[in-house]
Every structure is written in C-alpha cells, then in structure tokens.
Amino acid sequence: MSKVTVKMIRSAIGFPRDQRATLKGLGLTRMHQTRELEDTPAVRGMIFKVKHLVSAEPPEAASKP
C-alpha cells in the first residue's frame, strides 16, 4: 500500500478541539514533526480536515532536495 508523509506546519493553538484531536490522531504533537502514514481514505479525510495546519506529500517527494 502507498504511503503519505504528513508534516505539522502550523500550531493548533486557537483552533477547535476536534482539529487538535485530529492532529493527535495523525500522530502529530509538535511543530515540524513528520509522520509517514498509510494512504487510506480515513487518513485522507483527517488530512483534509486539518489541511490548513499540515502539509502532505508522497514520501519520495519529501526526501528529494
């Protein structure tokens, strides 16, 4: 199965509690933290919900300079 790299680029301070919980569900608890997750519909929905707080890309694109 394919993967997606998610990086928290903005703080969740001042955003609704459900968005903070979504970040925690993605495994992101600190700024500039990166996680590599399975590319499933559930993960895509979570990324869409907090798209203003994270950046997401395929892992091979993240590792290129």
Number of C-alpha atoms within 10 A of each C-alpha: 5 9 14 20 19 23 21 24 16 14 15 19 8 7 11 9 10 11 15 19 14 17 20 12 12 19 16 19 16 15 14 15 13 19 16 16 17 14 14 12 9 10 16 15 12 15 19 13 15 19 14 13 19 21 16 18 13 15 16 10 10 13 8 6 4
